[in-house]
């Protein structure tokens, strides 16, 4: 006898009935067909003819389809498991993941502590190095619009081996360039840091001072933290105005940040100077690494410098000043170079004994900031890049160690993952949850890394002699954005493989 139950199940498949409804209907129809088949064979019909007539009753399913209730039909698409459904609400779902990750971390404090310390050391090293790079290379000169500044120096054209070595200008030449140029809004000069003696009572201390022209701070676009900067008349009469502007770091370390520092007398090499102002924080001069404790007018050179330097304000052959100028709007460095080259040719004709063979050079201010013998920042940039690669490798090793820990921990969580899959969670949902846990761990490690970087830099700078003279790294918004980005990337890197393995 034909298997009418199987035949009916195949014919009813197109109706897409639910499991229980289809089984009950198939059983009822199969019983009817079986009775009809026996009736035909009992009446003398052959088995083939009885089967054909009985099966023909299944050819028209319309009456049967019309009698089926809509709630008996299966949905057109398979339902999505509850755990794998995308709700479209990113923030609430992310908050749930973060809460679950926080509870998981709270249950494993020793594991979390070890991971945070491991990541903190790696992220702290990277943050510390980036802070140095950000302070010394990316933003070495904390002045407004540094791109408008240019360094002005002299080179010896006769000696080709030294053609690219910047040499200082004499004070008379600097005054001529300042008066005759048509490309700078302001052109100032400054010397290298000179060692002088500060006498306080019966004791004396060695400090560093720079001689600058009166328009030095105005050219750089700075505002004083306290008091004022130099006036034009304080740099016009040699030796008549013994005034000084303090470095902010020197004010804080040597003078304890005294509120009445303006007007305070300082005895420098047997000359009594008066403090008229304090420079803004983080400014140490046109130098990325080391700066002076104070600045004094160039007109005081004859009363402060050694005997052999007494006539630097009048001797055209003694170059001690580096030039820094702020370009006029719309003027480029090449145009400034051509303008000053014309002035240099004129000075060579007017003063052949001292200016013959001199070539003026207008370079980017950042080349002068690093103060190298070649005037280039390439060695410092290269060294910083190497250091950044080294600490990046340290962070990669830390990520590898943490990933191994998470892989080992995923074995212990295999039962949890199996239960969650059995309850309807999709693998994508599990991966998202595990990645959220790893990113949260990396963010906590990033906070620890910021603390380690800050403490390490403070310890390093406090151990330096004359720490006020060094450009102190600062944790600004750029550093925080860097730390956040690296923390997020780190969490995704060390959490990807363990999350994928745990969800399988």
C-alpha positions as CSV (number, residue, x, y, z in Angstrom):
1,X,0.0,0.0,0.0
2,X,1.3,3.5,-0.8
3,X,2.7,5.6,2.0
4,X,0.0,8.2,1.9
5,X,1.4,10.2,4.9
6,X,4.7,10.9,3.1
7,X,2.8,11.7,-0.1
8,X,0.6,14.2,1.7
9,X,3.5,15.8,3.5
10,X,5.2,16.5,0.2
11,X,2.1,18.0,-1.3
12,X,1.4,20.2,1.8
13,X,5.0,21.6,1.9
14,X,4.0,24.4,-0.5
15,X,1.4,25.6,2.0
16,X,4.2,26.5,4.6
17,X,2.2,25.4,7.6
18,X,3.6,25.4,11.1
19,X,4.9,22.0,12.3
20,X,2.0,20.9,14.5
21,X,-0.7,22.1,12.1
22,X,1.0,20.4,9.1
23,X,1.3,17.1,11.0
24,X,-2.3,17.0,12.1
25,X,-3.6,18.0,8.6
26,X,-1.4,15.4,6.9
27,X,-2.6,12.7,9.2
28,X,-6.2,13.5,8.6
29,X,-5.9,13.7,4.8
30,X,-3.7,10.6,4.6
31,X,-6.4,8.6,6.5
32,X,-9.0,9.9,4.0
33,X,-6.9,8.9,1.0
34,X,-6.1,5.5,2.5
35,X,-9.9,4.8,2.9
36,X,-10.6,5.9,-0.6
37,X,-7.8,3.7,-2.0
38,X,-9.2,0.6,-0.2
39,X,-12.7,1.4,-1.4
40,X,-11.5,1.5,-5.1
41,X,-9.5,-1.7,-4.9
42,X,-12.4,-3.4,-3.1
43,X,-14.6,-2.5,-6.0
44,X,-12.4,-4.3,-8.5
45,X,-10.1,-1.5,-9.7
46,X,-6.4,-2.4,-10.2
47,X,-3.8,-1.0,-7.8
48,X,-2.4,1.4,-10.4
49,X,-5.8,2.8,-11.4
50,X,-6.9,3.1,-7.7
51,X,-3.6,5.0,-6.9
52,X,-4.1,7.4,-9.9
53,X,-7.7,8.2,-8.9
54,X,-6.9,8.6,-5.2
55,X,-3.8,10.8,-5.8
56,X,-5.8,13.0,-8.2
57,X,-7.7,14.3,-5.2
58,X,-4.5,16.1,-4.2
59,X,-4.1,18.0,-7.5
60,X,-6.4,20.8,-6.5
61,X,-5.3,22.2,-3.1
62,X,-7.3,25.4,-3.4
63,X,-10.2,24.3,-1.1
64,X,-7.7,23.1,1.4
65,X,-5.7,26.3,1.3
66,X,-8.8,28.4,1.8
67,X,-9.8,26.5,4.9
68,X,-6.4,27.1,6.6
69,X,-6.3,29.9,9.2
70,X,-3.6,32.6,8.7
71,X,-2.1,32.0,12.1
72,X,-1.5,28.4,11.1
73,X,1.0,29.5,8.4
74,X,4.7,29.8,8.9
75,X,6.2,33.3,8.5
76,X,7.8,34.1,5.1
77,X,11.2,34.5,6.7
78,X,12.8,32.7,9.6
79,X,12.6,34.6,12.9
80,X,15.8,36.3,14.1
81,X,17.0,34.9,17.4
82,X,16.5,37.4,20.2
83,X,20.2,37.7,21.0
84,X,21.2,38.4,17.4
85,X,18.6,41.0,16.5
86,X,19.9,44.4,15.6
87,X,17.7,46.9,17.4
88,X,19.0,50.0,15.6
89,X,19.6,51.7,18.9
90,X,23.4,52.1,19.0
91,X,23.8,54.0,22.2
92,X,21.4,51.9,24.4
93,X,23.0,48.6,23.1
94,X,26.5,50.0,23.7
95,X,25.6,51.0,27.2
96,X,24.3,47.5,27.9
97,X,27.5,46.0,26.5
98,X,29.6,48.4,28.7
99,X,27.6,47.5,31.8
100,X,28.0,43.8,31.2
101,X,31.7,44.3,30.6
102,X,32.0,46.3,33.8
103,X,30.4,43.4,35.8
104,X,32.7,40.9,34.1
105,X,35.7,43.0,35.1
106,X,34.5,43.4,38.6
107,X,34.3,39.6,39.0
108,X,38.0,39.2,37.9
109,X,40.0,42.0,39.7
110,X,43.4,40.3,39.6
111,X,43.1,39.6,35.9
112,X,42.0,43.2,35.2
113,X,44.8,44.6,37.3
114,X,47.4,42.6,35.4
115,X,46.0,43.6,32.0
116,X,45.7,47.3,33.0
117,X,49.3,47.4,34.3
118,X,50.6,45.7,31.1
119,X,48.7,48.0,28.8
120,X,49.5,51.0,31.0
121,X,53.2,50.5,30.6
122,X,52.9,50.1,26.8
123,X,50.5,53.0,26.4
124,X,52.4,55.2,28.9
125,X,55.7,54.8,27.0
126,X,53.9,55.7,23.7
127,X,52.2,58.7,25.3
128,X,55.4,59.9,26.9
129,X,57.3,59.8,23.6
130,X,54.5,61.4,21.6
131,X,54.3,64.2,24.3
132,X,58.0,64.8,23.7
133,X,57.5,64.8,19.9
134,X,54.4,67.1,20.2
135,X,56.3,69.5,22.4
136,X,59.7,69.5,20.7
137,X,58.9,68.9,17.1
138,X,55.2,69.5,16.3
139,X,54.9,72.6,18.5
140,X,58.4,73.7,19.5
141,X,57.7,77.4,19.5
142,X,54.5,78.4,21.5
143,X,53.8,81.6,19.7
144,X,50.9,82.8,17.5
145,X,51.1,82.0,13.8
146,X,54.7,80.5,13.8
147,X,54.4,79.8,10.1
148,X,54.8,83.6,9.5
149,X,58.2,83.6,11.2
150,X,61.5,83.2,9.5
151,X,65.1,82.8,10.7
152,X,67.6,85.2,9.3
153,X,71.3,84.4,9.4
154,X,74.5,84.8,7.4
155,X,76.6,82.2,5.5
156,X,80.1,82.4,4.1
157,X,79.9,82.1,0.3
158,X,83.7,81.8,-0.2
159,X,84.0,78.6,1.8
160,X,81.8,76.0,0.0
161,X,82.2,73.4,2.7
162,X,80.5,75.8,5.2
163,X,78.0,77.3,2.7
164,X,75.1,75.8,4.5
165,X,76.2,76.6,8.1
166,X,74.3,79.5,9.6
167,X,76.4,82.2,11.2
168,X,75.2,85.1,13.4
169,X,74.8,88.7,12.2
170,X,76.5,91.7,13.6
171,X,74.4,94.2,15.5
172,X,75.1,97.0,12.9
173,X,74.2,94.6,10.0
174,X,71.0,93.6,11.8
175,X,70.0,97.2,12.2
176,X,70.5,97.8,8.5
177,X,68.5,94.8,7.5
178,X,65.7,95.9,9.8
179,X,65.7,99.4,8.5
180,X,66.0,98.6,4.8
181,X,63.9,95.5,4.2
182,X,60.4,95.6,2.7
183,X,59.2,92.1,3.5
184,X,59.2,91.9,7.3
185,X,56.6,93.5,9.6
186,X,59.2,93.3,12.3
187,X,62.8,91.9,12.4
188,X,64.4,91.2,15.8
189,X,67.7,89.8,17.0
190,X,68.8,87.6,19.9
191,X,72.0,86.1,21.1
192,X,72.8,82.6,22.3
193,X,72.4,82.0,26.1
194,X,75.3,83.7,28.0
195,X,76.4,82.6,31.5
196,X,76.2,85.3,34.1
197,X,76.3,85.4,37.9
198,X,73.2,86.2,40.0
199,X,74.2,87.4,43.4
200,X,71.6,87.0,46.2
201,X,73.0,88.2,49.6
202,X,76.3,86.4,50.2
203,X,75.6,83.6,47.7
204,X,75.9,83.6,44.0
205,X,74.3,81.4,41.3
206,X,75.0,80.7,37.7
207,X,72.2,81.6,35.4
208,X,71.7,82.1,31.6
209,X,70.7,85.3,29.9
210,X,70.0,86.3,26.3
211,X,70.6,89.7,24.8
212,X,67.6,90.7,22.6
213,X,66.4,93.7,20.7
214,X,63.5,95.7,22.1
215,X,61.1,94.3,19.5
216,X,62.0,90.7,20.2
217,X,58.8,89.7,22.1
218,X,56.6,91.9,19.8
219,X,58.0,90.2,16.8
220,X,57.1,86.8,18.2
221,X,53.6,88.0,19.1
222,X,53.8,87.2,22.9
223,X,52.0,88.7,25.8
224,X,53.7,89.0,29.3
225,X,52.5,86.8,32.1
226,X,53.3,89.6,34.5
227,X,54.4,93.2,34.0
228,X,55.6,94.2,30.5
229,X,58.2,93.7,27.8
230,X,60.9,96.0,26.6
231,X,60.2,99.5,25.3
232,X,62.1,100.9,22.2
233,X,64.0,103.5,24.3
234,X,65.3,100.8,26.6
235,X,67.4,99.5,23.7
236,X,68.5,102.8,22.2
237,X,71.0,104.2,24.7
238,X,73.8,101.8,25.6
239,X,74.0,100.9,29.3
240,X,71.2,103.3,30.4
241,X,68.4,100.9,31.1
242,X,69.3,97.8,33.2
243,X,66.0,96.0,33.0
244,X,65.2,92.3,32.6
245,X,62.3,89.9,31.7
246,X,62.2,86.6,33.6
247,X,61.6,83.2,32.2
248,X,58.3,81.8,33.6
249,X,60.0,78.6,34.8
250,X,62.8,80.6,36.5
251,X,60.2,82.8,38.2
252,X,58.5,79.6,39.6
253,X,61.6,77.7,40.6
254,X,64.2,80.3,41.7
255,X,61.8,82.9,43.0
256,X,58.9,80.7,44.1
257,X,56.4,82.5,41.9
258,X,56.4,85.7,44.0
259,X,53.5,88.0,43.2
260,X,55.7,91.1,43.7
261,X,58.4,89.9,41.3
262,X,57.8,92.9,39.0
263,X,60.1,95.7,40.2
264,X,62.4,93.3,42.1
265,X,66.1,94.2,41.8
266,X,68.6,91.6,40.6
267,X,72.3,91.9,40.8
268,X,73.8,90.4,37.7
269,X,77.6,90.6,37.4
270,X,77.9,93.7,39.6
271,X,75.1,95.4,37.7
272,X,71.7,95.9,39.4
273,X,68.8,95.1,37.0
274,X,65.1,95.6,37.6
275,X,62.6,92.9,36.7
276,X,59.9,94.5,34.5
277,X,58.0,91.4,33.4
278,X,57.7,87.6,33.2
279,X,57.4,85.7,29.9
280,X,54.4,83.5,29.3
281,X,54.5,79.8,30.3
282,X,56.3,77.2,28.2
283,X,58.3,79.9,26.3
284,X,62.0,79.5,26.6
285,X,63.1,81.6,23.6
286,X,63.6,80.6,20.0
287,X,64.8,77.2,21.0
288,X,63.1,73.8,21.3
289,X,65.2,72.4,24.0
290,X,67.2,74.8,26.2
291,X,66.6,78.5,26.9
292,X,67.7,81.3,29.2
293,X,66.6,82.3,32.7
294,X,66.0,85.9,31.6
295,X,66.3,88.3,28.7
296,X,68.0,91.7,28.8
297,X,68.1,94.5,26.2
298,X,70.9,94.3,23.7
299,X,72.0,97.9,24.7
300,X,73.2,96.4,28.0
301,X,75.9,94.3,26.3
302,X,78.8,96.6,27.1
303,X,78.1,96.5,30.8
304,X,77.5,92.8,31.0
305,X,79.6,90.9,28.5
306,X,83.4,90.2,28.8
307,X,85.9,92.7,27.7
308,X,86.4,91.1,24.3
309,X,82.7,91.6,23.5
310,X,82.4,95.1,24.7
311,X,82.1,96.7,21.3
312,X,79.6,94.3,19.7
313,X,77.0,97.1,19.3
314,X,79.3,99.0,17.0
315,X,81.7,96.4,15.5
316,X,80.3,95.3,12.1
317,X,82.7,92.4,12.0
318,X,81.5,90.7,15.2
319,X,78.4,88.6,14.6
320,X,76.6,87.5,17.8
321,X,72.9,88.0,16.9
322,X,70.5,85.5,15.2
323,X,67.7,87.2,13.4
324,X,64.0,86.3,13.6
325,X,61.4,88.2,11.5
326,X,57.6,88.1,11.0
327,X,56.8,88.2,7.3
328,X,54.2,90.7,6.0
329,X,50.9,89.2,4.7
330,X,51.3,87.6,1.3
331,X,55.1,87.6,1.4
332,X,56.8,84.2,1.0
333,X,60.2,83.0,2.2
334,X,61.7,83.2,-1.4
335,X,60.6,86.8,-1.8
336,X,62.1,87.6,1.6
337,X,65.4,85.9,0.5
338,X,65.6,88.0,-2.6
339,X,64.9,91.2,-0.8
340,X,67.5,90.6,1.9
341,X,70.0,89.4,-0.8
342,X,69.7,92.8,-2.4
343,X,70.4,94.5,0.9
344,X,73.4,92.1,1.5
345,X,74.9,93.1,-1.9
346,X,74.5,96.8,-1.0
347,X,76.2,96.3,2.4
348,X,79.1,94.3,0.7
349,X,79.7,97.4,-1.5
350,X,79.4,99.8,1.4
351,X,81.5,97.8,3.9
352,X,83.8,95.5,1.8
353,X,86.2,94.8,4.7
354,X,83.6,93.1,6.8
355,X,80.6,92.2,4.6
356,X,82.4,91.1,1.4
357,X,81.6,87.4,0.6
358,X,78.6,87.2,3.0
359,X,75.4,85.7,1.8
360,X,72.1,86.2,3.7
361,X,69.9,83.2,4.4
362,X,66.2,83.2,5.2
363,X,65.2,79.8,6.5
364,X,62.1,78.4,8.2
365,X,62.0,79.3,11.9
366,X,61.8,75.6,12.9
367,X,65.4,75.1,11.5
368,X,66.7,77.7,13.9
369,X,64.6,76.5,16.8
370,X,66.6,73.2,17.1
371,X,69.8,75.1,17.1
372,X,71.9,72.4,15.2
373,X,75.1,73.3,13.6
374,X,73.6,72.7,10.2
375,X,70.4,74.6,10.9
376,X,68.4,71.5,10.2
377,X,66.0,69.6,12.4
378,X,66.5,66.3,10.5
379,X,68.6,64.5,13.2
380,X,66.1,65.3,15.9
381,X,63.2,64.2,13.7
382,X,65.0,61.0,12.8
383,X,65.8,60.2,16.4
384,X,62.3,60.8,17.5
385,X,60.9,58.6,14.7
386,X,63.2,55.8,15.8
387,X,62.2,56.2,19.5
388,X,58.5,56.2,18.5
389,X,59.0,52.9,16.6
390,X,60.7,51.3,19.6
391,X,57.9,52.2,22.0
392,X,55.4,51.0,19.3
393,X,57.1,47.6,19.4
394,X,56.8,47.6,23.2
395,X,53.1,48.3,22.9
396,X,52.8,45.5,20.3
397,X,54.5,43.1,22.8
398,X,52.1,44.2,25.5
399,X,49.1,43.6,23.1
400,X,50.4,40.1,22.4
401,X,50.7,39.2,26.0
402,X,47.2,40.5,26.8
403,X,45.8,38.6,23.8
404,X,47.3,35.4,25.1
405,X,45.7,36.0,28.4
406,X,42.3,36.6,26.8
407,X,42.7,33.4,24.7
408,X,43.5,31.4,27.9
409,X,40.5,33.0,29.6
410,X,38.2,32.3,26.7
411,X,38.6,28.5,27.5
412,X,37.2,29.1,30.9
413,X,34.3,31.0,29.4
414,X,33.5,28.4,26.8
415,X,30.5,27.1,28.9
416,X,29.2,30.7,29.1
417,X,29.4,31.2,25.3
418,X,27.7,27.8,24.7
419,X,24.8,28.8,27.0
420,X,24.4,32.2,25.3
421,X,24.4,30.6,21.8
422,X,21.8,28.1,23.0
423,X,19.6,30.9,24.2
424,X,19.7,32.5,20.8
425,X,22.6,34.9,20.7
426,X,24.3,35.2,17.3
427,X,28.1,34.9,16.9
428,X,28.2,38.6,15.7
429,X,26.5,39.6,19.0
430,X,29.1,37.6,21.0
431,X,32.0,39.1,19.1
432,X,30.6,42.6,19.7
433,X,30.3,42.0,23.4
434,X,33.8,40.6,23.7
435,X,35.3,43.5,21.7
436,X,33.5,45.9,24.0
437,X,35.2,44.2,27.0
438,X,38.6,44.4,25.4
439,X,38.1,48.1,24.4
440,X,37.0,48.9,27.9
441,X,40.1,47.2,29.3
442,X,42.3,49.2,26.9
443,X,40.6,52.5,27.9
444,X,41.3,51.9,31.5
445,X,44.8,51.0,30.5
446,X,45.0,54.2,28.6
447,X,44.1,56.2,31.7
448,X,46.8,54.3,33.6
449,X,49.2,55.1,30.7
450,X,48.5,58.8,30.9
451,X,49.3,58.8,34.6
452,X,52.5,56.8,34.0
453,X,53.5,59.2,31.2
454,X,52.8,62.3,33.3
455,X,54.7,60.9,36.3
456,X,57.6,59.7,34.2
457,X,58.0,63.1,32.4
458,X,57.8,65.0,35.6
459,X,60.4,62.8,37.2
460,X,62.7,63.1,34.2
461,X,62.4,66.9,34.0
462,X,62.8,67.4,37.8
463,X,66.1,65.4,37.7
464,X,67.6,67.8,35.1
465,X,69.9,70.5,36.3
466,X,68.4,74.0,35.7
467,X,65.1,72.3,34.7
468,X,63.5,75.8,34.2
469,X,65.7,76.2,31.2
470,X,64.4,73.2,29.4
471,X,61.2,73.0,27.3
472,X,58.9,71.0,29.6
473,X,56.5,68.6,27.7
474,X,52.9,69.4,28.3
475,X,49.9,67.1,28.1
476,X,47.6,69.1,25.9
477,X,44.4,68.2,24.0
478,X,46.5,66.7,21.1
479,X,48.2,64.2,23.6
480,X,44.8,63.2,25.0
481,X,43.4,62.6,21.6
482,X,46.4,60.5,20.7
483,X,46.1,58.5,23.9
484,X,42.4,57.9,23.3
485,X,42.9,56.8,19.6
486,X,45.8,54.5,20.5
487,X,43.8,53.0,23.4
488,X,40.8,52.2,21.1
489,X,43.0,50.8,18.4
490,X,44.9,48.7,21.0
491,X,41.7,47.2,22.4
492,X,40.5,46.2,18.9
493,X,44.0,44.7,18.1
494,X,44.4,42.5,21.1
495,X,40.7,41.7,21.4
496,X,39.9,40.6,17.8
497,X,41.4,37.1,17.9
498,X,40.2,36.1,21.4
499,X,36.7,37.4,20.5
500,X,36.6,35.4,17.3
501,X,37.9,32.2,19.0
502,X,35.6,32.5,21.9
503,X,32.5,32.8,19.7
504,X,33.2,29.7,17.6
